[in-house]
Amino acid sequence: MSLSFALSKPLVDYGRAIREWGVSECRPYAREADERHRTPENWSKILDTAPVPLGRHDLPHAEPKPTFEESNWVRDVVFYESINYGDVWVQPALGGGIGHLVVSAMGTPEQVERWHDPVVSGGLTTAFALTEPQFGSDTSQVATTATRDGDAWVLNGTKIFCSAGGTAEYIVVFATTDKSLRGKGVSAFVVPKGTPGLVVAKFNENKLGIRCWITSELVFDNCVIPVENQLGWTADAAGGPKQSGHSGALAALAFNRPNMGAMAIGLAQASLDVTTKLLAERKVGFTPHRWSSIQGELAKMDHVLARGRRLLFQSQYLVGRGTPDGAAAAMAKGYPPQTCERLIRRCMQLLGPEGTSKDLLLEKWYRDVKIMDIFEGSGEVQRIVVGRTLMGRLVS
Amino acid sequence: MDLEPAEEHLAVAELARGIGLEVLSSAASAAEAQRRVPENVWKTVFETGLTVPVPEEFGGGGVMDTVTQMIAVENLAYGDPAITLAAVWSGAAALLIARCGTEDHTGLLPRLAADPTSRSAVALYEGHGRAPAEFASTITLTEHGQWRIKGRKLAVAFAAEADPLIVVGMDPTTGALRAAVVPTSDPGVTIEPDDRGLALDACATSTVSFDVTIAAGNLIGGPEADPATLANTVSRIRLAVAAAQVGTAQRAVEYAAKYATERVAFGRPIAGFQGVSFPLAEAQIRIQAVRLEIADVATQLDDAALRDCEDQVTRVVNYAGEVGAESTRQAVQTLGGHGFITEHPVELWYRGAAALSTLDFDPLCSCFEPAL
């Protein structure tokens, strides 16, 4: 059997069903979500109209995403591209988040049962609080402290850019128990919503794009949680969790990263499709040599998106097969976003000044896509990861 | 060769940079939110005489040369491109009349020079990558000695309130450019305000469609107007967008560079990592290349031969569009998540540069290239 890049027909159909539904039912609310900095009022009813299961986390007992002959990891590449093809507001409305991924990676079996499994079976959104005002990429600088006080941990510090921080059922918070150990002294703690001392200092930032995504600033002011909320903690392990929160957090995120690349491709493909259709209507305005050049450009852009998808599928194929490859995941996160920024900008340029008008969504997607090269590991961080596989770690 | 800036250039740069930073920059967000330039800000820019060039005999401060005006535009845009171009575009009508008009129209100049509340417009851009030599808008002599204007113009600043509104189009008989004053109240003029989404909200623009017949007296410079002077002036107006891109990009790169020297990660200021410093350095190299190209084209436009340098203008404007968009992009990237929130102005510049890059875009001047 030779290599095959082909997806199975059921998965192709699943992606197409989501995209077609997204265009007709979700995209009409995109402008409103951007202007009001929140999900459309009737989001739940809109999601009810989906023709295929989306694995909604906002409802208990919602039907999970279907499985295909490809792994769920590969399915999710298709899913994330397709769900964002409609618009970026849909994905956070489905709930979920990434806090429970850390629980799954670092938690004991009891913790996974308590905090991860209920999320997967539906009904919960979780958040992840790592970034602080003074650091982002360099996660060894965690300054939020966790101080042991009898059978409790007391958290103090500030976290920023926490997706869904103001709404999540619980937040996985990274805090240091011993600053002298730098990254190795960092642990992860589950802080349930409403815990005294957990203050939502800012519910949502004013942002360039993804404005309806909740991006919260959280302050932990003598926030007390039980010892068993430290991920990896067991009553008989005196030394605490084996894996530090610092590296555990990154491990948990690594294979979610390609999904960010898929989101960028979803926005870029949407932009390209909208632009291609509009330009066809305006063909007569262009001189023949310009029109010929534009056709070449559109074909090239489509081709480039396919190039990005191959990296996504390879990374997640490997994860699904049980041989995850950090460099492949970093390539899959590192390749699409910057190219998708350029592609959306090129689409606006081809349409001329009207391309940036509110009558279209290109200008919004150009603002939305910028975050894809920043969050969950910036493009620079992905280059560091890939570089280390080539050249090792010369600098610790 | 003489690359030494003249005293006048340095003085204009200093004046414009000061106003850009102290007045325009601090007003930028408010102007965007209110979708208009605050009156006091407009007045300050107006009173410099840098944006409404009117000869002294008509009460203005004189018409500076192209080189000097581009220096002014760059340095004002260092503060904010939207407010800068609002003022420059409104002043373009005065420039065009001053350089190409006869006494039929120069009578308008004293008011334009004296009244900061006056707004005027030059309807220029047509999209589709069309430079002026390829304009589809026509200004045609009718058999009754009047002039018929037909066409559609994009991104016309202050169209609805403009007095005068000047249209630039092609005379199909001569194949040369003409310009004419069109009354905005004419039923043959349709003004559709643009609903701006990305940026430049401070400078309200419209799409304007024309199908009007005007009296011979409305033709700027009359039937015997020199098309070379007009084409040269149109090139200058177009070139101003490239200068605004340079100012915007320069500001963004400097802002990001400063941030990089202050932000510490992995044990040192991030400026110490080549992955951070090189992209900003490359942006700076490109910005300087555009700056010199603008100055070179500007000197040619100022030459007595009155060339239009149309191809060169198209190229530099399009290159400046890419450089502006990519430089501001790199500035946002350098700040990371902080670049994505409105507490820092880099997101404003990122939006502004991209919006400007669509105005006078020609697909033949650049190619889409994937980043990797």
HADDOCK unambig.tbl for C-alpha pairs under 7 A between the chains (distance, minus, plus):
assign (segid A and resid 135 and name CA) (segid B and resid 265 and name CA) 6.84 0.50 0.50
assign (segid A and resid 138 and name CA) (segid B and resid 265 and name CA) 5.41 0.50 0.50
assign (segid A and resid 138 and name CA) (segid B and resid 266 and name CA) 5.80 0.50 0.50
assign (segid A and resid 205 and name CA) (segid B and resid 341 and name CA) 6.72 0.50 0.50
assign (segid A and resid 206 and name CA) (segid B and resid 341 and name CA) 5.67 0.50 0.50
assign (segid A and resid 206 and name CA) (segid B and resid 342 and name CA) 5.73 0.50 0.50
assign (segid A and resid 207 and name CA) (segid B and resid 340 and name CA) 5.75 0.50 0.50
assign (segid A and resid 207 and name CA) (segid B and resid 341 and name CA) 4.26 0.50 0.50
assign (segid A and resid 207 and name CA) (segid B and resid 342 and name CA) 5.74 0.50 0.50
assign (segid A and resid 208 and name CA) (segid B and resid 340 and name CA) 5.37 0.50 0.50
assign (segid A and resid 208 and name CA) (segid B and resid 341 and name CA) 5.90 0.50 0.50
assign (segid A and resid 208 and name CA) (segid B and resid 342 and name CA) 6.80 0.50 0.50
assign (segid A and resid 208 and name CA) (segid B and resid 347 and name CA) 6.16 0.50 0.50
assign (segid A and resid 285 and name CA) (segid B and resid 128 and name CA) 6.12 0.50 0.50
assign (segid A and resid 286 and name CA) (segid B and resid 128 and name CA) 5.46 0.50 0.50
assign (segid A and resid 290 and name CA) (segid B and resid 363 and name CA) 6.59 0.50 0.50
assign (segid A and resid 290 and name CA) (segid B and resid 364 and name CA) 6.52 0.50 0.50
assign (segid A and resid 294 and name CA) (segid B and resid 363 and name CA) 6.87 0.50 0.50
assign (segid A and resid 297 and name CA) (segid B and resid 368 and name CA) 6.53 0.50 0.50
assign (segid A and resid 304 and name CA) (segid B and resid 370 and name CA) 6.99 0.50 0.50
assign (segid A and resid 335 and name CA) (segid B and resid 372 and name CA) 6.50 0.50 0.50
assign (segid A and resid 338 and name CA) (segid B and resid 371 and name CA) 6.00 0.50 0.50
assign (segid A and resid 339 and name CA) (segid B and resid 370 and name CA) 4.93 0.50 0.50
assign (segid A and resid 339 and name CA) (segid B and resid 371 and name CA) 4.87 0.50 0.50
assign (segid A and resid 345 and name CA) (segid B and resid 354 and name CA) 6.95 0.50 0.50
assign (segid A and resid 346 and name CA) (segid B and resid 368 and name CA) 6.79 0.50 0.50
assign (segid A and resid 348 and name CA) (segid B and resid 358 and name CA) 6.56 0.50 0.50
assign (segid A and resid 349 and name CA) (segid B and resid 357 and name CA) 6.75 0.50 0.50
assign (segid A and resid 349 and name CA) (segid B and resid 358 and name CA) 4.34 0.50 0.50
assign (segid A and resid 349 and name CA) (segid B and resid 361 and name CA) 6.19 0.50 0.50
assign (segid A and resid 350 and name CA) (segid B and resid 363 and name CA) 6.85 0.50 0.50
assign (segid A and resid 352 and name CA) (segid B and resid 127 and name CA) 5.26 0.50 0.50
assign (segid A and resid 352 and name CA) (segid B and resid 128 and name CA) 6.77 0.50 0.50
assign (segid A and resid 352 and name CA) (segid B and resid 358 and name CA) 4.91 0.50 0.50
assign (segid A and resid 352 and name CA) (segid B and resid 359 and name CA) 5.92 0.50 0.50
assign (segid A and resid 352 and name CA) (segid B and resid 361 and name CA) 6.63 0.50 0.50
assign (segid A and resid 353 and name CA) (segid B and resid 155 and name CA) 6.62 0.50 0.50
assign (segid A and resid 353 and name CA) (segid B and resid 358 and name CA) 5.14 0.50 0.50
assign (segid A and resid 353 and name CA) (segid B and resid 359 and name CA) 5.05 0.50 0.50
assign (segid A and resid 356 and name CA) (segid B and resid 196 and name CA) 6.73 0.50 0.50
assign (segid A and resid 356 and name CA) (segid B and resid 197 and name CA) 6.10 0.50 0.50
assign (segid A and resid 356 and name CA) (segid B and resid 198 and name CA) 5.64 0.50 0.50
assign (segid A and resid 356 and name CA) (segid B and resid 355 and name CA) 6.33 0.50 0.50
assign (segid A and resid 357 and name CA) (segid B and resid 194 and name CA) 6.78 0.50 0.50
assign (segid A and resid 357 and name CA) (segid B and resid 195 and name CA) 5.62 0.50 0.50
assign (segid A and resid 357 and name CA) (segid B and resid 196 and name CA) 4.70 0.50 0.50
assign (segid A and resid 357 and name CA) (segid B and resid 197 and name CA) 5.01 0.50 0.50
assign (segid A and resid 357 and name CA) (segid B and resid 198 and name CA) 6.90 0.50 0.50
assign (segid A and resid 358 and name CA) (segid B and resid 195 and name CA) 5.52 0.50 0.50
assign (segid A and resid 358 and name CA) (segid B and resid 196 and name CA) 5.64 0.50 0.50
assign (segid A and resid 358 and name CA) (segid B and resid 197 and name CA) 4.53 0.50 0.50
assign (segid A and resid 363 and name CA) (segid B and resid 197 and name CA) 6.39 0.50 0.50
assign (segid A and resid 363 and name CA) (segid B and resid 198 and name CA) 5.38 0.50 0.50
assign (segid A and resid 371 and name CA) (segid B and resid 340 and name CA) 6.98 0.50 0.50
assign (segid A and resid 374 and name CA) (segid B and resid 333 and name CA) 6.97 0.50 0.50
assign (segid A and resid 374 and name CA) (segid B and resid 336 and name CA) 5.68 0.50 0.50
assign (segid A and resid 374 and name CA) (segid B and resid 337 and name CA) 6.41 0.50 0.50
assign (segid A and resid 380 and name CA) (segid B and resid 275 and name CA) 6.97 0.50 0.50
